Amino acid sequence: MQIQLKYNMKDFKSILFAFTLVGFLLPGCSDTKSAKVVPPAPVVPLVGGDADEHGCKASAGYQWCTLQKECIRSFELPLQLLNADKTSGAGVAFSADKKQAEVFSAMGTVVLTAKTATLFTGNSGGTNWYLEQTGGKWMFGKKGEAKPSYTEK
């Protein structure tokens, strides 16, 4: 006696699909020792996602102003200075009583004390600095140098 099996095309496609699916899924069940380890993507800090000891977010342009006791953006201060070749700026903040000035420049931050209403001086890192208003314009630089490092815009 002979058994004859008849399959139609629909059954054949179903069986072929099942074997194909099993063929794709079985490699995922392999030994984990041979699996590739993909390192995590590097974490990129968001702008404003950092803060210094005062809560100022440097990545958003903020830094601590000692005289105003708050986070400021030096490029937003009312008094702006430029270096001689106009490639670098500096911002100046004054204390409420106008007895001190804080200069934020590429050379660092310097707090100066008023000698007169138009002359502020101070020492930072062994360098003597001045901020002086002459001819209606403010100038900032190292004492003893012929030209100021920065001049009011």
C-alpha positions as CSV (number, residue, x, y, z in Angstrom):
1,M,0.0,0.0,0.0
2,Q,1.4,3.3,-1.0
3,I,0.5,6.6,0.8
4,Q,0.4,9.6,-1.5
5,L,0.7,13.1,0.0
6,K,-0.6,16.0,-1.8
7,Y,0.4,19.5,-1.0
8,N,-0.9,22.6,-2.5
9,M,1.1,25.7,-3.1
10,K,-0.2,27.5,0.0
11,D,1.0,24.7,2.3
12,F,4.4,24.7,0.6
13,K,4.8,28.5,1.1
14,S,3.8,28.2,4.8
15,I,6.4,25.4,5.4
16,L,9.1,27.4,3.6
17,F,8.4,30.5,5.7
18,A,8.6,28.4,8.9
19,F,12.0,27.0,8.0
20,T,13.3,30.4,6.9
21,L,12.1,32.0,10.2
22,V,13.7,29.2,12.3
23,G,16.9,29.7,10.3
24,F,17.0,33.4,11.2
25,L,16.2,32.8,14.9
26,L,18.5,30.0,15.7
27,P,21.8,32.0,15.4
28,G,20.4,34.3,18.2
29,C,20.4,31.3,20.5
30,S,24.1,30.7,20.1
31,D,26.7,30.7,23.0
32,T,27.0,34.2,24.5
33,K,30.8,33.8,24.7
34,S,31.1,34.2,21.0
35,A,28.7,37.2,20.9
36,K,30.1,40.5,19.8
37,V,30.2,43.2,22.5
38,V,29.3,46.6,21.2
39,P,30.6,49.5,23.3
40,P,28.0,52.1,24.3
41,A,27.9,55.3,22.4
42,P,29.9,58.2,24.0
43,V,27.8,60.5,26.1
44,V,27.9,64.0,24.8
45,P,27.0,66.6,27.5
46,L,24.1,68.9,26.7
47,V,24.7,72.6,26.5
48,G,23.9,73.9,29.9
49,G,24.3,70.4,31.4
50,D,27.4,71.5,33.4
51,A,27.7,73.8,36.4
52,D,30.6,75.1,38.5
53,E,30.7,75.4,42.3
54,H,28.5,78.5,42.1
55,G,26.0,76.9,39.7
56,C,27.2,78.8,36.7
57,K,27.0,76.9,33.4
58,A,30.1,77.5,31.4
59,S,28.8,75.7,28.3
60,A,26.0,78.3,28.2
61,G,28.5,81.1,28.5
62,Y,28.1,81.8,32.3
63,Q,30.8,82.5,34.8
64,W,30.9,83.6,38.4
65,C,31.2,87.4,39.0
66,T,32.8,87.9,42.4
67,L,31.6,91.5,42.7
68,Q,28.0,91.0,41.7
69,K,27.7,87.6,43.4
70,E,25.9,86.0,40.5
71,C,26.5,84.1,37.3
72,I,27.0,86.5,34.4
73,R,27.9,86.3,30.7
74,S,30.9,88.7,30.4
75,F,30.0,89.4,26.7
76,E,26.7,90.8,27.9
77,L,28.1,93.3,30.3
78,P,27.5,97.0,29.5
79,L,31.3,97.9,29.3
80,Q,33.0,95.9,26.5
81,L,36.6,96.2,25.5
82,L,38.5,94.8,22.5
83,N,42.2,93.9,22.0
84,A,44.3,95.8,19.5
85,D,43.6,93.5,16.6
86,K,39.9,93.2,17.5
87,T,40.0,89.4,17.8
88,S,39.3,89.1,21.5
89,G,36.9,90.9,23.8
90,A,36.7,91.6,27.5
91,G,33.8,92.5,29.8
92,V,34.0,94.8,32.8
93,A,31.7,94.6,35.9
94,F,31.7,97.2,38.6
95,S,30.7,96.7,42.2
96,A,27.5,98.5,43.3
97,D,29.5,101.2,45.2
98,K,32.0,101.6,42.2
99,K,35.0,100.9,44.5
100,Q,36.0,97.8,42.5
101,A,36.0,96.5,39.0
102,E,36.2,92.9,37.7
103,V,37.6,92.4,34.2
104,F,36.9,89.2,32.3
105,S,39.3,88.6,29.4
106,A,41.2,85.9,27.6
107,M,44.0,86.5,30.1
108,G,41.8,85.6,33.0
109,T,39.6,87.4,35.5
110,V,41.1,90.2,37.6
111,V,39.5,92.2,40.4
112,L,40.8,95.8,40.6
113,T,40.3,98.4,43.3
114,A,39.5,102.1,42.6
115,K,42.2,104.6,43.1
116,T,40.0,107.4,41.6
117,A,36.7,107.3,39.8
118,T,38.5,106.6,36.5
119,L,41.5,104.5,37.6
120,F,41.4,101.0,39.1
121,T,44.5,98.9,39.9
122,G,45.3,95.5,41.2
123,N,47.7,92.5,41.2
124,S,46.9,89.1,39.9
125,G,49.4,86.3,39.4
126,G,52.3,88.6,40.0
127,T,51.2,91.1,37.3
128,N,50.1,94.6,38.1
129,W,46.9,95.5,36.1
130,Y,45.1,98.7,35.5
131,L,41.7,99.8,34.2
132,E,41.6,103.5,33.3
133,Q,39.3,105.9,31.6
134,T,41.1,108.4,29.4
135,G,39.6,110.6,26.8
136,G,36.2,109.1,27.4
137,K,37.3,105.5,26.7
138,W,38.2,102.7,29.1
139,M,41.6,100.9,28.7
140,F,42.8,97.7,30.4
141,G,46.3,96.4,30.5
142,K,49.5,95.6,32.4
143,K,51.2,98.4,34.2
144,G,54.4,99.5,32.6
145,E,53.4,98.5,29.1
146,A,53.3,101.2,26.4
147,K,49.9,100.1,25.0
148,P,46.8,98.8,26.8
149,S,45.8,95.1,26.1
150,Y,42.2,96.1,25.6
151,T,40.4,99.4,24.7
152,E,36.7,100.2,24.9
153,K,34.7,99.6,21.7
